[in-house]
Amino acid sequence: MGLVSTAIVLLIAVFVARESFPLLRSVSPVRLFTDSAWNPLEGAYNMAPMLMGTLVVSAGAVLLSAPLGIASAIFCNFYAPPSVARGYRAVIELLAGIPSVVYGLWGLMVVVPWLARFEPPGVSVLAGILILALMILPTMVMVADATFARIPSEYFQGAAALGLSRWTTVRTIAIPSARRGLLTGALLQTGRAVGETMAVLMVCGNVVQIPKSLADPVRTLTANIALEMAYAMGVHRAALFTSGLLLLVMILVIIACAELVNRERSNA
């Protein structure tokens, strides 16, 4: 099954690269980030605004959700009574199972109008960050929770023998011991955030521009593919597959970083 999974991933990569070839054969990679605009019907293929939108929304969501997820895991493992921790974990698992389109719909009907009261039109980078942070928060909580649970009990017994307070134990023993696992969780969060489509499509505004503030609407690479693939033909279709190829490369880099972190942890 491992070989089958690897073969499927390789076949997907080959397929996306092959479908991107009609564009890459006629357009230099530099033009993909320096053209005047994104307008494939007119021969303009600038993906830089959508790449920037993807990076800003994803990075903002990870920076917001990672500390909250780690704090939640610390609460479950070191402060909450067992009954409260079990209930909290059940809620987190429920949040992890909610479809992304439901998060997007809630964001469109609740978060966007609330943001529009302060900075119209409401659909913006900030709306995407908030919804995406809520979506990936359960992943960080579960990874951090499992990481803290794997810390050897001898560490905490030694801390208790030294008379360390609970917070000192968490700060000086638990977090340093789990730092590589927490970093891996953050990288996994980033991978999911980069690949998210429906939620960001519904709340980010889908304007092809480099955002200058959190209130600006943006379009991500995934949203661009979802919006235009239904009617794209020829080189336009190849340009969308090139967007997918760029996303695939980004995900592979994130996975490679996570694997490197895990390998360093194993060697340690």
SELUM-582787 format. One record per residue (C-alpha): residue in one letter; x, y, z. Coordinates in steps of 0.02 Angstrom, whole numbers, padded with zeros to 5 digits. Example, Ala and Ser with C-alpha at 12.3 -4.5 7.8 and 13.67 -1.06 7.14 Angstrom:
SELUM-582787
NODE/A/00615/-00225/00390
NODE/S/00684/-00053/00357
This chain:
SELUM-582787
NODE/M/00000/00000/00000
NODE/G/00146/00116/00032
NODE/L/00211/00084/-00144
NODE/V/00037/00113/-00216
NODE/S/00021/00279/-00123
NODE/T/00193/00334/-00184
NODE/A/00150/00287/-00363
NODE/I/-00013/00385/-00355
NODE/V/00077/00541/-00293
NODE/L/00208/00525/-00431
NODE/L/00074/00499/-00564
NODE/I/-00018/00655/-00504
NODE/A/00143/00756/-00513
NODE/V/00181/00691/-00688
NODE/F/00003/00727/-00746
NODE/V/00004/00906/-00680
NODE/A/00176/00938/-00756
NODE/R/00121/00868/-00924
NODE/E/-00036/00974/-00927
NODE/S/00069/01128/-00884
NODE/F/00192/01096/-01026
NODE/P/00098/01193/-01163
NODE/L/00121/01352/-01062
NODE/L/00296/01319/-00997
NODE/R/00353/01278/-01174
NODE/S/00302/01449/-01241
NODE/V/00319/01562/-01088
NODE/S/00476/01586/-00984
NODE/P/00460/01555/-00796
NODE/V/00507/01737/-00765
NODE/R/00350/01797/-00854
NODE/L/00242/01700/-00732
NODE/F/00291/01828/-00600
NODE/T/00326/01984/-00702
NODE/D/00185/01998/-00830
NODE/S/00074/02151/-00821
NODE/A/-00079/02056/-00758
NODE/W/-00167/01889/-00748
NODE/N/-00265/01881/-00910
NODE/P/-00228/01718/-01003
NODE/L/-00349/01761/-01143
NODE/E/-00237/01910/-01184
NODE/G/-00074/01817/-01158
NODE/A/-00034/01885/-00983
NODE/Y/00008/01756/-00849
NODE/N/00063/01850/-00692
NODE/M/00036/01732/-00544
NODE/A/00131/01840/-00419
NODE/P/-00027/01922/-00344
NODE/M/-00108/01753/-00316
NODE/L/00052/01678/-00247
NODE/M/00068/01826/-00128
NODE/G/-00114/01808/-00076
NODE/T/-00089/01623/-00040
NODE/L/00067/01655/00064
NODE/V/-00007/01801/00163
NODE/V/-00170/01713/00206
NODE/S/-00084/01549/00248
NODE/A/00054/01628/00352
NODE/G/-00069/01737/00446
NODE/A/-00180/01588/00485
NODE/V/-00033/01484/00548
NODE/L/00036/01626/00654
NODE/L/-00135/01647/00734
NODE/S/-00182/01466/00759
NODE/A/-00015/01389/00809
NODE/P/00001/01481/00977
NODE/L/-00183/01449/01015
NODE/G/-00165/01266/00973
NODE/I/-00011/01244/01081
NODE/A/-00094/01337/01225
NODE/S/-00247/01225/01209
NODE/A/-00140/01069/01213
NODE/I/-00048/01133/01368
NODE/F/-00216/01164/01451
NODE/C/-00277/00987/01411
NODE/N/-00119/00900/01467
NODE/F/-00065/00998/01620
NODE/Y/-00209/01101/01691
NODE/A/-00380/01033/01645
NODE/P/-00466/00899/01750
NODE/P/-00480/00734/01654
NODE/S/-00667/00754/01622
NODE/V/-00644/00929/01552
NODE/A/-00497/00874/01445
NODE/R/-00598/00731/01370
NODE/G/-00742/00848/01327
NODE/Y/-00623/00977/01253
NODE/R/-00538/00846/01144
NODE/A/-00709/00788/01083
NODE/V/-00751/00966/01031
NODE/I/-00584/00983/00940
NODE/E/-00615/00820/00846
NODE/L/-00787/00884/00797
NODE/L/-00712/01046/00730
NODE/A/-00586/00945/00630
NODE/G/-00727/00850/00545
NODE/I/-00829/00999/00486
NODE/P/-00818/01021/00296
NODE/S/-00722/01174/00236
NODE/V/-00872/01239/00138
NODE/V/-00969/01252/00301
NODE/Y/-00830/01359/00376
NODE/G/-00833/01465/00220
NODE/L/-01021/01487/00225
NODE/W/-01015/01537/00408
NODE/G/-00875/01658/00372
NODE/L/-00972/01734/00226
NODE/M/-01131/01758/00328
NODE/V/-01056/01806/00497
NODE/V/-00873/01857/00491
NODE/V/-00877/01957/00329
NODE/P/-01027/02067/00380
NODE/W/-00946/02096/00549
NODE/L/-00782/02151/00468
NODE/A/-00878/02260/00344
NODE/R/-00940/02365/00490
NODE/F/-00761/02423/00519
NODE/E/-00683/02413/00345
NODE/P/-00796/02380/00194
NODE/P/-00820/02270/00096
NODE/G/-00773/02139/00226
NODE/V/-00711/02006/00105
NODE/S/-00525/02024/00131
NODE/V/-00359/01950/00184
NODE/L/-00412/01964/00367
NODE/A/-00573/01867/00337
NODE/G/-00472/01729/00253
NODE/I/-00347/01725/00395
NODE/L/-00483/01711/00529
NODE/I/-00580/01573/00442
NODE/L/-00425/01476/00391
NODE/A/-00353/01491/00568
NODE/L/-00513/01416/00639
NODE/M/-00506/01275/00511
NODE/I/-00327/01223/00545
NODE/L/-00331/01251/00733
NODE/P/-00393/01073/00771
NODE/T/-00244/01000/00677
NODE/M/-00122/01098/00783
NODE/V/-00212/01054/00944
NODE/M/-00213/00867/00906
NODE/V/-00030/00863/00851
NODE/A/00027/00964/01002
NODE/D/-00080/00858/01119
NODE/A/-00003/00697/01052
NODE/T/00172/00773/01062
NODE/F/00153/00821/01245
NODE/A/00080/00650/01285
NODE/R/00238/00565/01216
NODE/I/00356/00656/01335
NODE/P/00430/00526/01455
NODE/S/00347/00530/01626
NODE/E/00519/00526/01708
NODE/Y/00544/00707/01656
NODE/F/00394/00762/01756
NODE/Q/00437/00651/01903
NODE/G/00607/00733/01911
NODE/A/00526/00906/01902
NODE/A/00410/00859/02046
NODE/A/00558/00796/02148
NODE/L/00644/00964/02123
NODE/G/00488/01055/02182
NODE/L/00459/01147/02017
NODE/S/00292/01233/01993
NODE/R/00174/01174/01858
NODE/W/00207/01322/01744
NODE/T/00395/01307/01768
NODE/T/00383/01124/01721
NODE/V/00285/01167/01565
NODE/R/00401/01310/01516
NODE/T/00569/01227/01550
NODE/I/00533/01043/01518
NODE/A/00375/01010/01418
NODE/I/00390/01142/01282
NODE/P/00578/01116/01249
NODE/S/00554/00927/01243
NODE/A/00410/00943/01120
NODE/R/00478/01085/01012
NODE/R/00516/00979/00859
NODE/G/00346/00896/00865
NODE/L/00264/01067/00883
NODE/L/00362/01131/00734
NODE/T/00307/00981/00632
NODE/G/00127/01019/00678
NODE/A/00149/01199/00621
NODE/L/00220/01139/00455
NODE/L/00072/01020/00432
NODE/Q/-00043/01166/00468
NODE/T/00045/01268/00336
NODE/G/00022/01130/00207
NODE/R/-00164/01122/00238
NODE/A/-00181/01310/00237
NODE/V/-00090/01326/00070
NODE/G/-00204/01195/-00010
NODE/E/-00370/01258/00057
NODE/T/-00494/01312/-00078
NODE/M/-00678/01332/-00037
NODE/A/-00668/01432/00123
NODE/V/-00544/01560/00057
NODE/L/-00638/01570/-00108
NODE/M/-00795/01623/-00014
NODE/V/-00721/01754/00103
NODE/C/-00565/01829/00021
NODE/G/-00649/01928/-00118
NODE/N/-00559/01849/-00268
NODE/V/-00477/02009/-00332
NODE/V/-00312/01978/-00422
NODE/Q/-00198/02103/-00335
NODE/I/-00052/02107/-00214
NODE/P/-00130/02153/-00045
NODE/K/-00069/02312/00036
NODE/S/-00168/02290/00198
NODE/L/-00270/02159/00289
NODE/A/-00430/02241/00224
NODE/D/-00387/02212/00041
NODE/P/-00476/02073/-00055
NODE/V/-00361/01944/-00135
NODE/R/-00367/01787/-00240
NODE/T/-00267/01633/-00194
NODE/L/-00195/01505/-00315
NODE/T/-00320/01372/-00263
NODE/A/-00468/01489/-00281
NODE/N/-00405/01541/-00453
NODE/I/-00405/01361/-00512
NODE/A/-00578/01329/-00443
NODE/L/-00651/01486/-00521
NODE/E/-00580/01471/-00696
NODE/M/-00554/01286/-00733
NODE/A/-00735/01258/-00786
NODE/Y/-00717/01365/-00943
NODE/A/-00528/01366/-00972
NODE/M/-00461/01298/-01137
NODE/G/-00294/01285/-01222
NODE/V/-00154/01387/-01147
NODE/H/-00273/01459/-01017
NODE/R/-00304/01283/-00952
NODE/A/-00116/01249/-00953
NODE/A/-00090/01408/-00851
NODE/L/-00209/01344/-00718
NODE/F/-00116/01178/-00713
NODE/T/00044/01279/-00693
NODE/S/-00036/01360/-00541
NODE/G/-00069/01185/-00476
NODE/L/00111/01136/-00511
NODE/L/00170/01286/-00411
NODE/L/00059/01233/-00267
NODE/L/00126/01056/-00279
NODE/V/00305/01119/-00267
NODE/M/00259/01224/-00114
NODE/I/00180/01074/-00028
NODE/L/00331/00964/-00068
NODE/V/00447/01094/00009
NODE/I/00339/01100/00168
NODE/I/00336/00909/00179
NODE/A/00524/00903/00155
NODE/C/00548/01027/00297
NODE/A/00434/00924/00410
NODE/E/00531/00766/00366
NODE/L/00695/00853/00403
NODE/V/00631/00907/00573
NODE/N/00573/00730/00612
NODE/R/00740/00658/00558
NODE/E/00835/00778/00671
NODE/R/00720/00729/00815
NODE/S/00753/00544/00784
NODE/N/00940/00572/00779
NODE/A/00931/00672/00941
